[in-house]
Amino acid sequence: MARKSVYVIDLTKIEGDGSFPCPKCGTLISPDDETETVYTILETKMKGEDLEELIIQCKVCGSKIRLTGFLSYPTSQVE
């Protein structure tokens, strides 16, 4: 079985609505898509009550993507 690639995306470096292309196949992954048709959530990592990291998998190519940068946003700015 081929080993799947693991990519890291820092959300603080993404502009716009938070959508980004899969680093391997280019499929657009949107945080607004809650249907999990394009990606699936594999793991969530918390720091206290705050989301620290999210690991998702692209359903098109199978790549694992580690999303970081959640803790960089002050909670007072989150609505």
mmCIF file of the N, C-alpha and C atoms, coordinates in Angstrom:
data_MODEL
# 
_entry.id   MODEL 
# 
loop_
_atom_site.group_PDB 
_atom_site.id 
_atom_site.type_symbol 
_atom_site.label_atom_id 
_atom_site.label_alt_id 
_atom_site.label_comp_id 
_atom_site.label_asym_id 
_atom_site.label_entity_id 
_atom_site.label_seq_id 
_atom_site.pdbx_PDB_ins_code 
_atom_site.Cartn_x 
_atom_site.Cartn_y 
_atom_site.Cartn_z 
_atom_site.occupancy 
_atom_site.B_iso_or_equiv 
_atom_site.pdbx_formal_charge 
_atom_site.auth_seq_id 
_atom_site.auth_comp_id 
_atom_site.auth_asym_id 
_atom_site.auth_atom_id 
_atom_site.pdbx_PDB_model_num 
ATOM 1   N N  . MET A 1 1  ? 0.840   -1.179 0.000  1.00 0.00 ? 1  MET A N  1 
ATOM 2   C CA . MET A 1 1  ? 0.000   0.000  0.000  1.00 0.00 ? 1  MET A CA 1 
ATOM 3   C C  . MET A 1 1  ? 0.890   1.249  0.000  1.00 0.00 ? 1  MET A C  1 
ATOM 4   N N  . ALA A 1 2  ? 0.574   2.184  -0.865 1.00 0.00 ? 2  ALA A N  1 
ATOM 5   C CA . ALA A 1 2  ? 1.373   3.404  -0.970 1.00 0.00 ? 2  ALA A CA 1 
ATOM 6   C C  . ALA A 1 2  ? 1.127   4.300  0.233  1.00 0.00 ? 2  ALA A C  1 
ATOM 7   N N  . ARG A 1 3  ? 2.195   4.949  0.684  1.00 0.00 ? 3  ARG A N  1 
ATOM 8   C CA . ARG A 1 3  ? 2.081   5.858  1.818  1.00 0.00 ? 3  ARG A CA 1 
ATOM 9   C C  . ARG A 1 3  ? 1.492   7.176  1.344  1.00 0.00 ? 3  ARG A C  1 
ATOM 10  N N  . LYS A 1 4  ? 0.520   7.685  2.063  1.00 0.00 ? 4  LYS A N  1 
ATOM 11  C CA . LYS A 1 4  ? -0.128  8.943  1.715  1.00 0.00 ? 4  LYS A CA 1 
ATOM 12  C C  . LYS A 1 4  ? 0.722   10.119 2.177  1.00 0.00 ? 4  LYS A C  1 
ATOM 13  N N  . SER A 1 5  ? 0.686   11.193 1.415  1.00 0.00 ? 5  SER A N  1 
ATOM 14  C CA . SER A 1 5  ? 1.423   12.400 1.766  1.00 0.00 ? 5  SER A CA 1 
ATOM 15  C C  . SER A 1 5  ? 0.734   13.123 2.915  1.00 0.00 ? 5  SER A C  1 
ATOM 16  N N  . VAL A 1 6  ? 1.538   13.772 3.753  1.00 0.00 ? 6  VAL A N  1 
ATOM 17  C CA . VAL A 1 6  ? 1.006   14.591 4.835  1.00 0.00 ? 6  VAL A CA 1 
ATOM 18  C C  . VAL A 1 6  ? 1.478   16.016 4.606  1.00 0.00 ? 6  VAL A C  1 
ATOM 19  N N  . TYR A 1 7  ? 0.542   16.933 4.541  1.00 0.00 ? 7  TYR A N  1 
ATOM 20  C CA . TYR A 1 7  ? 0.852   18.330 4.291  1.00 0.00 ? 7  TYR A CA 1 
ATOM 21  C C  . TYR A 1 7  ? 0.424   19.158 5.495  1.00 0.00 ? 7  TYR A C  1 
ATOM 22  N N  . VAL A 1 8  ? 1.085   20.295 5.702  1.00 0.00 ? 8  VAL A N  1 
ATOM 23  C CA . VAL A 1 8  ? 0.736   21.208 6.786  1.00 0.00 ? 8  VAL A CA 1 
ATOM 24  C C  . VAL A 1 8  ? 0.321   22.539 6.166  1.00 0.00 ? 8  VAL A C  1 
ATOM 25  N N  . ILE A 1 9  ? -0.841  23.035 6.577  1.00 0.00 ? 9  ILE A N  1 
ATOM 26  C CA . ILE A 1 9  ? -1.315  24.331 6.118  1.00 0.00 ? 9  ILE A CA 1 
ATOM 27  C C  . ILE A 1 9  ? -1.567  25.204 7.338  1.00 0.00 ? 9  ILE A C  1 
ATOM 28  N N  . ASP A 1 10 ? -0.910  26.356 7.358  1.00 0.00 ? 10 ASP A N  1 
ATOM 29  C CA . ASP A 1 10 ? -1.075  27.331 8.431  1.00 0.00 ? 10 ASP A CA 1 
ATOM 30  C C  . ASP A 1 10 ? -2.204  28.272 8.028  1.00 0.00 ? 10 ASP A C  1 
ATOM 31  N N  . LEU A 1 11 ? -3.298  28.221 8.746  1.00 0.00 ? 11 LEU A N  1 
ATOM 32  C CA . LEU A 1 11 ? -4.472  29.017 8.403  1.00 0.00 ? 11 LEU A CA 1 
ATOM 33  C C  . LEU A 1 11 ? -4.237  30.517 8.517  1.00 0.00 ? 11 LEU A C  1 
ATOM 34  N N  . THR A 1 12 ? -3.212  30.922 9.261  1.00 0.00 ? 12 THR A N  1 
ATOM 35  C CA . THR A 1 12 ? -2.931  32.351 9.370  1.00 0.00 ? 12 THR A CA 1 
ATOM 36  C C  . THR A 1 12 ? -2.356  32.913 8.073  1.00 0.00 ? 12 THR A C  1 
ATOM 37  N N  . LYS A 1 13 ? -1.944  32.038 7.174  1.00 0.00 ? 13 LYS A N  1 
ATOM 38  C CA . LYS A 1 13 ? -1.363  32.477 5.912  1.00 0.00 ? 13 LYS A CA 1 
ATOM 39  C C  . LYS A 1 13 ? -2.362  32.410 4.753  1.00 0.00 ? 13 LYS A C  1 
ATOM 40  N N  . ILE A 1 14 ? -3.607  32.033 5.042  1.00 0.00 ? 14 ILE A N  1 
ATOM 41  C CA . ILE A 1 14 ? -4.639  31.939 4.006  1.00 0.00 ? 14 ILE A CA 1 
ATOM 42  C C  . ILE A 1 14 ? -5.481  33.203 4.023  1.00 0.00 ? 14 ILE A C  1 
ATOM 43  N N  . GLU A 1 15 ? -5.667  33.784 2.852  1.00 0.00 ? 15 GLU A N  1 
ATOM 44  C CA . GLU A 1 15 ? -6.504  34.969 2.742  1.00 0.00 ? 15 GLU A CA 1 
ATOM 45  C C  . GLU A 1 15 ? -7.888  34.571 2.240  1.00 0.00 ? 15 GLU A C  1 
ATOM 46  N N  . GLY A 1 16 ? -8.843  35.470 2.417  1.00 0.00 ? 16 GLY A N  1 
ATOM 47  C CA . GLY A 1 16 ? -10.190 35.224 1.907  1.00 0.00 ? 16 GLY A CA 1 
ATOM 48  C C  . GLY A 1 16 ? -11.040 34.479 2.906  1.00 0.00 ? 16 GLY A C  1 
ATOM 49  N N  . ASP A 1 17 ? -11.880 33.579 2.390  1.00 0.00 ? 17 ASP A N  1 
ATOM 50  C CA . ASP A 1 17 ? -12.862 32.882 3.229  1.00 0.00 ? 17 ASP A CA 1 
ATOM 51  C C  . ASP A 1 17 ? -12.316 31.633 3.906  1.00 0.00 ? 17 ASP A C  1 
ATOM 52  N N  . GLY A 1 18 ? -11.031 31.355 3.721  1.00 0.00 ? 18 GLY A N  1 
ATOM 53  C CA . GLY A 1 18 ? -10.428 30.185 4.360  1.00 0.00 ? 18 GLY A CA 1 
ATOM 54  C C  . GLY A 1 18 ? -10.354 28.968 3.471  1.00 0.00 ? 18 GLY A C  1 
ATOM 55  N N  . SER A 1 19 ? -10.889 29.058 2.260  1.00 0.00 ? 19 SER A N  1 
ATOM 56  C CA . SER A 1 19 ? -10.792 27.943 1.320  1.00 0.00 ? 19 SER A CA 1 
ATOM 57  C C  . SER A 1 19 ? -9.363  27.830 0.809  1.00 0.00 ? 19 SER A C  1 
ATOM 58  N N  . PHE A 1 20 ? -8.941  26.603 0.511  1.00 0.00 ? 20 PHE A N  1 
ATOM 59  C CA . PHE A 1 20 ? -7.597  26.382 -0.009 1.00 0.00 ? 20 PHE A CA 1 
ATOM 60  C C  . PHE A 1 20 ? -7.601  25.138 -0.880 1.00 0.00 ? 20 PHE A C  1 
ATOM 61  N N  . PRO A 1 21 ? -6.685  25.068 -1.847 1.00 0.00 ? 21 PRO A N  1 
ATOM 62  C CA . PRO A 1 21 ? -6.594  23.865 -2.676 1.00 0.00 ? 21 PRO A CA 1 
ATOM 63  C C  . PRO A 1 21 ? -5.818  22.771 -1.958 1.00 0.00 ? 21 PRO A C  1 
ATOM 64  N N  . CYS A 1 22 ? -6.217  21.537 -2.191 1.00 0.00 ? 22 CYS A N  1 
ATOM 65  C CA . CYS A 1 22 ? -5.438  20.409 -1.670 1.00 0.00 ? 22 CYS A CA 1 
ATOM 66  C C  . CYS A 1 22 ? -4.029  20.550 -2.243 1.00 0.00 ? 22 CYS A C  1 
ATOM 67  N N  . PRO A 1 23 ? -2.998  20.456 -1.395 1.00 0.00 ? 23 PRO A N  1 
ATOM 68  C CA . PRO A 1 23 ? -1.617  20.618 -1.873 1.00 0.00 ? 23 PRO A CA 1 
ATOM 69  C C  . PRO A 1 23 ? -1.199  19.583 -2.913 1.00 0.00 ? 23 PRO A C  1 
ATOM 70  N N  . LYS A 1 24 ? -1.869  18.435 -2.961 1.00 0.00 ? 24 LYS A N  1 
ATOM 71  C CA . LYS A 1 24 ? -1.471  17.402 -3.912 1.00 0.00 ? 24 LYS A CA 1 
ATOM 72  C C  . LYS A 1 24 ? -2.285  17.442 -5.201 1.00 0.00 ? 24 LYS A C  1 
ATOM 73  N N  . CYS A 1 25 ? -3.628  17.476 -5.080 1.00 0.00 ? 25 CYS A N  1 
ATOM 74  C CA . CYS A 1 25 ? -4.456  17.349 -6.286 1.00 0.00 ? 25 CYS A CA 1 
ATOM 75  C C  . CYS A 1 25 ? -5.152  18.646 -6.700 1.00 0.00 ? 25 CYS A C  1 
ATOM 76  N N  . GLY A 1 26 ? -5.150  19.667 -5.832 1.00 0.00 ? 26 GLY A N  1 
ATOM 77  C CA . GLY A 1 26 ? -5.742  20.948 -6.189 1.00 0.00 ? 26 GLY A CA 1 
ATOM 78  C C  . GLY A 1 26 ? -7.231  21.073 -5.941 1.00 0.00 ? 26 GLY A C  1 
ATOM 79  N N  . THR A 1 27 ? -7.870  20.041 -5.416 1.00 0.00 ? 27 THR A N  1 
ATOM 80  C CA . THR A 1 27 ? -9.296  20.112 -5.111 1.00 0.00 ? 27 THR A CA 1 
ATOM 81  C C  . THR A 1 27 ? -9.533  21.199 -4.071 1.00 0.00 ? 27 THR A C  1 
ATOM 82  N N  . LEU A 1 28 ? -10.522 22.058 -4.309 1.00 0.00 ? 28 LEU A N  1 
ATOM 83  C CA . LEU A 1 28 ? -10.805 23.149 -3.385 1.00 0.00 ? 28 LEU A CA 1 
ATOM 84  C C  . LEU A 1 28 ? -11.458 22.619 -2.113 1.00 0.00 ? 28 LEU A C  1 
ATOM 85  N N  . ILE A 1 29 ? -10.855 22.936 -0.987 1.00 0.00 ? 29 ILE A N  1 
ATOM 86  C CA . ILE A 1 29 ? -11.367 22.536 0.320  1.00 0.00 ? 29 ILE A CA 1 
ATOM 87  C C  . ILE A 1 29 ? -11.855 23.792 1.022  1.00 0.00 ? 29 ILE A C  1 
ATOM 88  N N  . SER A 1 30 ? -13.121 23.801 1.398  1.00 0.00 ? 30 SER A N  1 
ATOM 89  C CA . SER A 1 30 ? -13.735 24.973 2.009  1.00 0.00 ? 30 SER A CA 1 
ATOM 90  C C  . SER A 1 30 ? -14.146 24.670 3.444  1.00 0.00 ? 30 SER A C  1 
ATOM 91  N N  . PRO A 1 31 ? -13.869 25.595 4.373  1.00 0.00 ? 31 PRO A N  1 
ATOM 92  C CA . PRO A 1 31 ? -14.299 25.386 5.754  1.00 0.00 ? 31 PRO A CA 1 
ATOM 93  C C  . PRO A 1 31 ? -15.819 25.463 5.899  1.00 0.00 ? 31 PRO A C  1 
ATOM 94  N N  . ASP A 1 32 ? -16.494 26.032 4.909  1.00 0.00 ? 32 ASP A N  1 
ATOM 95  C CA . ASP A 1 32 ? -17.954 26.129 4.950  1.00 0.00 ? 32 ASP A CA 1 
ATOM 96  C C  . ASP A 1 32 ? -18.643 24.828 4.541  1.00 0.00 ? 32 ASP A C  1 
ATOM 97  N N  . ASP A 1 33 ? -17.894 23.913 3.929  1.00 0.00 ? 33 ASP A N  1 
ATOM 98  C CA . ASP A 1 33 ? -18.456 22.635 3.485  1.00 0.00 ? 33 ASP A CA 1 
ATOM 99  C C  . ASP A 1 33 ? -18.506 21.667 4.660  1.00 0.00 ? 33 ASP A C  1 
ATOM 100 N N  . GLU A 1 34 ? -19.678 21.506 5.216  1.00 0.00 ? 34 GLU A N  1 
ATOM 101 C CA . GLU A 1 34 ? -19.845 20.607 6.358  1.00 0.00 ? 34 GLU A CA 1 
ATOM 102 C C  . GLU A 1 34 ? -20.355 19.231 5.944  1.00 0.00 ? 34 GLU A C  1 
ATOM 103 N N  . THR A 1 35 ? -20.480 18.996 4.637  1.00 0.00 ? 35 THR A N  1 
ATOM 104 C CA . THR A 1 35 ? -21.023 17.728 4.152  1.00 0.00 ? 35 THR A CA 1 
ATOM 105 C C  . THR A 1 35 ? -19.980 16.621 4.122  1.00 0.00 ? 35 THR A C  1 
ATOM 106 N N  . GLU A 1 36 ? -18.704 16.991 4.177  1.00 0.00 ? 36 GLU A N  1 
ATOM 107 C CA . GLU A 1 36 ? -17.591 16.045 4.081  1.00 0.00 ? 36 GLU A CA 1 
ATOM 108 C C  . GLU A 1 36 ? -17.613 15.263 2.769  1.00 0.00 ? 36 GLU A C  1 
ATOM 109 N N  . THR A 1 37 ? -18.035 15.909 1.675  1.00 0.00 ? 37 THR A N  1 
ATOM 110 C CA . THR A 1 37 ? -17.981 15.249 0.375  1.00 0.00 ? 37 THR A CA 1 
ATOM 111 C C  . THR A 1 37 ? -16.591 15.346 -0.244 1.00 0.00 ? 37 THR A C  1 
ATOM 112 N N  . VAL A 1 38 ? -15.830 16.398 0.081  1.00 0.00 ? 38 VAL A N  1 
ATOM 113 C CA . VAL A 1 38 ? -14.500 16.597 -0.485 1.00 0.00 ? 38 VAL A CA 1 
ATOM 114 C C  . VAL A 1 38 ? -13.415 16.166 0.493  1.00 0.00 ? 38 VAL A C  1 
ATOM 115 N N  . TYR A 1 39 ? -13.682 16.284 1.773  1.00 0.00 ? 39 TYR A N  1 
ATOM 116 C CA . TYR A 1 39 ? -12.699 15.911 2.789  1.00 0.00 ? 39 TYR A CA 1 
ATOM 117 C C  . TYR A 1 39 ? -13.415 15.294 3.985  1.00 0.00 ? 39 TYR A C  1 
ATOM 118 N N  . THR A 1 40 ? -12.646 14.604 4.798  1.00 0.00 ? 40 THR A N  1 
ATOM 119 C CA . THR A 1 40 ? -13.178 14.051 6.035  1.00 0.00 ? 40 THR A CA 1 
ATOM 120 C C  . THR A 1 40 ? -12.263 14.452 7.182  1.00 0.00 ? 40 THR A C  1 
ATOM 121 N N  . ILE A 1 41 ? -12.833 14.713 8.336  1.00 0.00 ? 41 ILE A N  1 
ATOM 122 C CA . ILE A 1 41 ? -12.046 15.074 9.516  1.00 0.00 ? 41 ILE A CA 1 
ATOM 123 C C  . ILE A 1 41 ? -11.552 13.793 10.178 1.00 0.00 ? 41 ILE A C  1 
ATOM 124 N N  . LEU A 1 42 ? -10.245 13.683 10.335 1.00 0.00 ? 42 LEU A N  1 
ATOM 125 C CA . LEU A 1 42 ? -9.648  12.500 10.956 1.00 0.00 ? 42 LEU A CA 1 
ATOM 126 C C  . LEU A 1 42 ? -9.401  12.688 12.442 1.00 0.00 ? 42 LEU A C  1 
ATOM 127 N N  . GLU A 1 43 ? -8.957  13.892 12.813 1.00 0.00 ? 43 GLU A N  1 
ATOM 128 C CA . GLU A 1 43 ? -8.571  14.108 14.211 1.00 0.00 ? 43 GLU A CA 1 
ATOM 129 C C  . GLU A 1 43 ? -8.662  15.589 14.550 1.00 0.00 ? 43 GLU A C  1 
ATOM 130 N N  . THR A 1 44 ? -9.101  15.879 15.759 1.00 0.00 ? 44 THR A N  1 
ATOM 131 C CA . THR A 1 44 ? -9.063  17.248 16.273 1.00 0.00 ? 44 THR A CA 1 
ATOM 132 C C  . THR A 1 44 ? -8.175  17.250 17.512 1.00 0.00 ? 44 THR A C  1 
ATOM 133 N N  . LYS A 1 45 ? -7.339  18.271 17.620 1.00 0.00 ? 45 LYS A N  1 
ATOM 134 C CA . LYS A 1 45 ? -6.481  18.410 18.796 1.00 0.00 ? 45 LYS A CA 1 
ATOM 135 C C  . LYS A 1 45 ? -6.869  19.704 19.497 1.00 0.00 ? 45 LYS A C  1 
ATOM 136 N N  . MET A 1 46 ? -7.121  19.580 20.785 1.00 0.00 ? 46 MET A N  1 
ATOM 137 C CA . MET A 1 46 ? -7.553  20.722 21.585 1.00 0.00 ? 46 MET A CA 1 
ATOM 138 C C  . MET A 1 46 ? -6.444  21.134 22.544 1.00 0.00 ? 46 MET A C  1 
ATOM 139 N N  . LYS A 1 47 ? -6.444  22.422 22.864 1.00 0.00 ? 47 LYS A N  1 
ATOM 140 C CA . LYS A 1 47 ? -5.578  22.943 23.921 1.00 0.00 ? 47 LYS A CA 1 
ATOM 141 C C  . LYS A 1 47 ? -6.535  23.620 24.891 1.00 0.00 ? 47 LYS A C  1 
ATOM 142 N N  . GLY A 1 48 ? -6.840  22.914 25.971 1.00 0.00 ? 48 GLY A N  1 
ATOM 143 C CA . GLY A 1 48 ? -7.887  23.382 26.877 1.00 0.00 ? 48 GLY A CA 1 
ATOM 144 C C  . GLY A 1 48 ? -9.222  23.283 26.164 1.00 0.00 ? 48 GLY A C  1 
ATOM 145 N N  . GLU A 1 49 ? -9.901  24.411 26.028 1.00 0.00 ? 49 GLU A N  1 
ATOM 146 C CA . GLU A 1 49 ? -11.183 24.438 25.327 1.00 0.00 ? 49 GLU A CA 1 
ATOM 147 C C  . GLU A 1 49 ? -11.059 24.972 23.908 1.00 0.00 ? 49 GLU A C  1 
ATOM 148 N N  . ASP A 1 50 ? -9.834  25.263 23.470 1.00 0.00 ? 50 ASP A N  1 
ATOM 149 C CA . ASP A 1 50 ? -9.600  25.850 22.159 1.00 0.00 ? 50 ASP A CA 1 
ATOM 150 C C  . ASP A 1 50 ? -9.086  24.813 21.167 1.00 0.00 ? 50 ASP A C  1 
ATOM 151 N N  . LEU A 1 51 ? -9.540  24.944 19.927 1.00 0.00 ? 51 LEU A N  1 
ATOM 152 C CA . LEU A 1 51 ? -9.064  24.078 18.860 1.00 0.00 ? 51 LEU A CA 1 
ATOM 153 C C  . LEU A 1 51 ? -7.640  24.470 18.497 1.00 0.00 ? 51 LEU A C  1 
ATOM 154 N N  . GLU A 1 52 ? -6.732  23.512 18.570 1.00 0.00 ? 52 GLU A N  1 
ATOM 155 C CA . GLU A 1 52 ? -5.321  23.772 18.279 1.00 0.00 ? 52 GLU A CA 1 
ATOM 156 C C  . GLU A 1 52 ? -4.951  23.325 16.866 1.00 0.00 ? 52 GLU A C  1 
ATOM 157 N N  . GLU A 1 53 ? -5.488  22.184 16.452 1.00 0.00 ? 53 GLU A N  1 
ATOM 158 C CA . GLU A 1 53 ? -5.086  21.583 15.187 1.00 0.00 ? 53 GLU A CA 1 
ATOM 159 C C  . GLU A 1 53 ? -6.199  20.674 14.683 1.00 0.00 ? 53 GLU A C  1 
ATOM 160 N N  . LEU A 1 54 ? -6.302  20.582 13.379 1.00 0.00 ? 54 LEU A N  1 
ATOM 161 C CA . LEU A 1 54 ? -7.302  19.723 12.756 1.00 0.00 ? 54 LEU A CA 1 
ATOM 162 C C  . LEU A 1 54 ? -6.590  18.918 11.679 1.00 0.00 ? 54 LEU A C  1 
ATOM 163 N N  . ILE A 1 55 ? -6.810  17.621 11.653 1.00 0.00 ? 55 ILE A N  1 
ATOM 164 C CA . ILE A 1 55 ? -6.228  16.788 10.608 1.00 0.00 ? 55 ILE A CA 1 
ATOM 165 C C  . ILE A 1 55 ? -7.381  16.281 9.752  1.00 0.00 ? 55 ILE A C  1 
ATOM 166 N N  . ILE A 1 56 ? -7.290  16.601 8.452  1.00 0.00 ? 56 ILE A N  1 
ATOM 167 C CA . ILE A 1 56 ? -8.330  16.188 7.519  1.00 0.00 ? 56 ILE A CA 1 
ATOM 168 C C  . ILE A 1 56 ? -7.703  15.334 6.427  1.00 0.00 ? 56 ILE A C  1 
ATOM 169 N N  . GLN A 1 57 ? -8.555  14.649 5.658  1.00 0.00 ? 57 GLN A N  1 
ATOM 170 C CA . GLN A 1 57 ? -8.066  13.849 4.543  1.00 0.00 ? 57 GLN A CA 1 
ATOM 171 C C  . GLN A 1 57 ? -8.865  14.198 3.304  1.00 0.00 ? 57 GLN A C  1 
ATOM 172 N N  . CYS A 1 58 ? -8.168  14.516 2.222  1.00 0.00 ? 58 CYS A N  1 
ATOM 173 C CA . CYS A 1 58 ? -8.805  14.795 0.940  1.00 0.00 ? 58 CYS A CA 1 
ATOM 174 C C  . CYS A 1 58 ? -9.397  13.494 0.419  1.00 0.00 ? 58 CYS A C  1 
ATOM 175 N N  . LYS A 1 59 ? -10.678 13.523 0.057  1.00 0.00 ? 59 LYS A N  1 
ATOM 176 C CA . LYS A 1 59 ? -11.319 12.311 -0.442 1.00 0.00 ? 59 LYS A CA 1 
ATOM 177 C C  . LYS A 1 59 ? -11.008 12.041 -1.907 1.00 0.00 ? 59 LYS A C  1 
ATOM 178 N N  . VAL A 1 60 ? -10.430 13.029 -2.599 1.00 0.00 ? 60 VAL A N  1 
ATOM 179 C CA . VAL A 1 60 ? -10.089 12.840 -4.007 1.00 0.00 ? 60 VAL A CA 1 
ATOM 180 C C  . VAL A 1 60 ? -8.781  12.071 -4.152 1.00 0.00 ? 60 VAL A C  1 
ATOM 181 N N  . CYS A 1 61 ? -7.725  12.523 -3.441 1.00 0.00 ? 61 CYS A N  1 
ATOM 182 C CA . CYS A 1 61 ? -6.408  11.887 -3.600 1.00 0.00 ? 61 CYS A CA 1 
ATOM 183 C C  . CYS A 1 61 ? -5.940  11.125 -2.362 1.00 0.00 ? 61 CYS A C  1 
ATOM 184 N N  . GLY A 1 62 ? -6.633  11.308 -1.229 1.00 0.00 ? 62 GLY A N  1 
ATOM 185 C CA . GLY A 1 62 ? -6.263  10.583 -0.017 1.00 0.00 ? 62 GLY A CA 1 
ATOM 186 C C  . GLY A 1 62 ? -5.207  11.253 0.837  1.00 0.00 ? 62 GLY A C  1 
ATOM 187 N N  . SER A 1 63 ? -4.738  12.443 0.442  1.00 0.00 ? 63 SER A N  1 
ATOM 188 C CA . SER A 1 63 ? -3.707  13.135 1.211  1.00 0.00 ? 63 SER A CA 1 
ATOM 189 C C  . SER A 1 63 ? -4.225  13.576 2.567  1.00 0.00 ? 63 SER A C  1 
ATOM 190 N N  . LYS A 1 64 ? -3.360  13.465 3.567  1.00 0.00 ? 64 LYS A N  1 
ATOM 191 C CA . LYS A 1 64 ? -3.688  13.982 4.891  1.00 0.00 ? 64 LYS A CA 1 
ATOM 192 C C  . LYS A 1 64 ? -3.162  15.397 4.993  1.00 0.00 ? 64 LYS A C  1 
ATOM 193 N N  . ILE A 1 65 ? -3.980  16.286 5.561  1.00 0.00 ? 65 ILE A N  1 
ATOM 194 C CA . ILE A 1 65 ? -3.630  17.693 5.668  1.00 0.00 ? 65 ILE A CA 1 
ATOM 195 C C  . ILE A 1 65 ? -3.803  18.117 7.118  1.00 0.00 ? 65 ILE A C  1 
ATOM 196 N N  . ARG A 1 66 ? -2.723  18.633 7.691  1.00 0.00 ? 66 ARG A N  1 
ATOM 197 C CA . ARG A 1 66 ? -2.760  19.106 9.076  1.00 0.00 ? 66 ARG A CA 1 
ATOM 198 C C  . ARG A 1 66 ? -2.948  20.615 9.053  1.00 0.00 ? 66 ARG A C  1 
ATOM 199 N N  . LEU A 1 67 ? -4.067  21.067 9.598  1.00 0.00 ? 67 LEU A N  1 
ATOM 200 C CA . LEU A 1 67 ? -4.380  22.494 9.641  1.00 0.00 ? 67 LEU A CA 1 
ATOM 201 C C  . LEU A 1 67 ? -3.959  23.064 10.976 1.00 0.00 ? 67 LEU A C  1 
ATOM 202 N N  . THR A 1 68 ? -3.130  24.100 10.942 1.00 0.00 ? 68 THR A N  1 
ATOM 203 C CA . THR A 1 68 ? -2.654  24.760 12.152 1.00 0.00 ? 68 THR A CA 1 
ATOM 204 C C  . THR A 1 68 ? -3.026  26.239 12.092 1.00 0.00 ? 68 THR A C  1 
ATOM 205 N N  . GLY A 1 69 ? -2.779  26.950 13.173 1.00 0.00 ? 69 GLY A N  1 
ATOM 206 C CA . GLY A 1 69 ? -3.012  28.388 13.191 1.00 0.00 ? 69 GLY A CA 1 
ATOM 207 C C  . GLY A 1 69 ? -4.300  28.799 13.866 1.00 0.00 ? 69 GLY A C  1 
ATOM 208 N N  . PHE A 1 70 ? -5.050  27.845 14.401 1.00 0.00 ? 70 PHE A N  1 
ATOM 209 C CA . PHE A 1 70 ? -6.314  28.171 15.066 1.00 0.00 ? 70 PHE A CA 1 
ATOM 210 C C  . PHE A 1 70 ? -6.093  29.047 16.294 1.00 0.00 ? 70 PHE A C  1 
ATOM 211 N N  . LEU A 1 71 ? -5.043  28.783 17.056 1.00 0.00 ? 71 LEU A N  1 
ATOM 212 C CA . LEU A 1 71 ? -4.805  29.512 18.296 1.00 0.00 ? 71 LEU A CA 1 
ATOM 213 C C  . LEU A 1 71 ? -4.241  30.908 18.056 1.00 0.00 ? 71 LEU A C  1 
ATOM 214 N N  . SER A 1 72 ? -3.891  31.230 16.821 1.00 0.00 ? 72 SER A N  1 
ATOM 215 C CA . SER A 1 72 ? -3.337  32.533 16.510 1.00 0.00 ? 72 SER A CA 1 
ATOM 216 C C  . SER A 1 72 ? -4.402  33.628 16.463 1.00 0.00 ? 72 SER A C  1 
ATOM 217 N N  . TYR A 1 73 ? -5.670  33.204 16.369 1.00 0.00 ? 73 TYR A N  1 
ATOM 218 C CA . TYR A 1 73 ? -6.757  34.174 16.306 1.00 0.00 ? 73 TYR A CA 1 
ATOM 219 C C  . TYR A 1 73 ? -7.255  34.458 17.710 1.00 0.00 ? 73 TYR A C  1 
ATOM 220 N N  . PRO A 1 74 ? -7.259  35.727 18.144 1.00 0.00 ? 74 PRO A N  1 
ATOM 221 C CA . PRO A 1 74 ? -7.792  36.050 19.467 1.00 0.00 ? 74 PRO A CA 1 
ATOM 222 C C  . PRO A 1 74 ? -9.280  35.689 19.525 1.00 0.00 ? 74 PRO A C  1 
ATOM 223 N N  . THR A 1 75 ? -9.702  35.093 20.637 1.00 0.00 ? 75 THR A N  1 
ATOM 224 C CA . THR A 1 75 ? -11.095 34.670 20.767 1.00 0.00 ? 75 THR A CA 1 
ATOM 225 C C  . THR A 1 75 ? -12.046 35.851 20.737 1.00 0.00 ? 75 THR A C  1 
ATOM 226 N N  . SER A 1 76 ? -11.583 37.049 21.038 1.00 0.00 ? 76 SER A N  1 
ATOM 227 C CA . SER A 1 76 ? -12.458 38.227 21.013 1.00 0.00 ? 76 SER A CA 1 
ATOM 228 C C  . SER A 1 76 ? -12.844 38.598 19.588 1.00 0.00 ? 76 SER A C  1 
ATOM 229 N N  . GLN A 1 77 ? -12.076 38.108 18.575 1.00 0.00 ? 77 GLN A N  1 
ATOM 230 C CA . GLN A 1 77 ? -12.384 38.401 17.188 1.00 0.00 ? 77 GLN A CA 1 
ATOM 231 C C  . GLN A 1 77 ? -13.294 37.357 16.572 1.00 0.00 ? 77 GLN A C  1 
ATOM 232 N N  . VAL A 1 78 ? -13.488 36.230 17.222 1.00 0.00 ? 78 VAL A N  1 
ATOM 233 C CA . VAL A 1 78 ? -14.325 35.176 16.698 1.00 0.00 ? 78 VAL A CA 1 
ATOM 234 C C  . VAL A 1 78 ? -15.770 35.473 17.099 1.00 0.00 ? 78 VAL A C  1 
ATOM 235 N N  . GLU A 1 79 ? -16.640 35.460 16.082 1.00 0.00 ? 79 GLU A N  1 
ATOM 236 C CA . GLU A 1 79 ? -18.056 35.746 16.362 1.00 0.00 ? 79 GLU A CA 1 
ATOM 237 C C  . GLU A 1 79 ? -18.882 34.493 16.290 1.00 0.00 ? 79 GLU A C  1 
# 
